């Protein structure tokens, strides 16, 4: 492989030649029988097209350099390390004829770094999305308090901001969006699948535990008021709610026992899967993605003195709540209650309600 970013020796993933030939032939055959194309190029290619999303009109101005008709791919890049990974993905996709992409970054300097080697890639930034002060919660503060890198505050802001941008692209600009994590490798053009056997589906997700992955998925044909729109907007509402109102976890059916500091899981994938379950069983549920984790992490993150009966703070609200969480984790009834919706769907029961919003028509 060749270097794809200054200082990086990471090559673009290259499948074995026979696999590449087979995938190319299969893609060409599918293109011939669907509305897909072999190549997607921006409507109005331009160099260094970008801007701050907080400035009026930025997205509308930049999109012609990113979109191909009604199609666009949304890629997110953070600091220098993810810039290298993102550049690999850009070149990977371009090698498949897919150049209709919009990069989203936390600040202008990241886009300028990308443009040094990839000047024709549209790139936008939004520093304000990373400047919001989050209230104290075990979720918001997990990296600072417990050194858990998966709760990196910049990453948490990214997850929240990219879902808001997704909704803008889909509902305000009427686009179909291929939403991609930076750490993926794409071996073939997926559009013949999207526009062929999967054309009737609005939401197409990479499978993950328990149902869907929140980083790799495709949205098509979603309009305001549709089931797909409800799912995307409900996901954003839940992420915002538990990020900025962690105390609201006490309003949920199985979490009234929780005392500060709350965990209040705002993770995009945990909430996505609860939203999917909600849509399919016909009632809102927060049980497996938020409420189960309230008990789990209240117990996991509890101070050591909460387990010592003689400690002065043993009877504090925080410690009582932590012990309550541990007790619930050990309760078969609690396990059954918080996982009822997801288990019913895995078993095939209750999957037909269409959800609180209109029927999703989604995989």
Phi, psi and omega in degrees: 000169179247164177290138182244353176208141184308126179088359182247139176248013181286121182276159170293132177303127181242115179290159175308147187303321181294321177297316180299316179296318180295317180294321179296318180294318179296318179298315180298320180294320180290323179299324183294340184244009180227181176271012180280167177237156176288329181227145176233113179242152180302149179299318181227080182303141180208156177269140177050044176277122182181188179162175179278124183295342178282346177278134183303130174083000184301310186296315179298325180289322186277330189304322179303335178274357182242320187277154171237097188065239180261011184250141173207150174252135180252118179241143180243134178230139181256248182277197186299319180299314180286339174297319178297314180295318179296321177296320175302314181295318178303313181290325175302310181294319180298326179295341178262007181085014183252100184241006184270079188227150176238121176268141178240128185227162180284335183207163185300323184300328179293314178297320179296324176296319177297317183295339177300328181243342182226069189292342184262014176263125178290137185215129179238159181222164181203080181303328183297333180291344182249010183250355182293136177275118180271140178292163181294132171199160179296328177290308183296330187250013187298323180290316181292319185277324190234004177069023182274103187294336179292349176255030177306125184302324179294319178296319180297320176295322179299312181302318182289316185290323183289332177287327175293318178296321178303313181297321176300312182298318185281309189269328180270332183245000173065032184260155167268131190235127169265108185266121187231135165290157181285338186264042177243158172237132183250123185264344180205156176298118183275352187295328175300332174284315181298322185262003178247254185296340182255012187298328183284353184262135179279325186232121184235112186251147164294135180290147179198178182281126356270339181235304194225151175267136183271000182252338184230105180196168182232137179241127179217145175063030182262125178239161178303139180089353180273168177298321179296320178296319178302315182298313182295318181288323178295320177300313179298319181297321180290319178298315178297317183301308187279340173289314189254349175227064183301332180294342182290351176299334180291344180279350183280156188301326186249014187231016179295344180283341188291137176241156179301147357282132179280157171276309175053072187296112178256014182301134185295322183284319177299316180288324177304314183291328172293322180294318177300314178299318179302315182297322186278331179266349176086015175208148181292132174228140175239010198295307187278323184277332184244306188289318177300318182287339174298314179292316184298311186276336172299319178287318184293322186265004183295141175301150182302327183292345180291345182256002182254109187302333182272355183292147183299325184264013182304324182268009179294159180300321180299315183287320177299319179295320179297317179292326176297319177299315180297319179297318180293323177300327180273002183265117176303326180295316179296317177302316181294318182295317185281345180244010183302312185297312183293321180293325179295326180286320177298326180276357177092357181267141174078011183262074177193009187287332183086352170082175177298330174265185178297166180302136187285323188058044188234150171267000000 
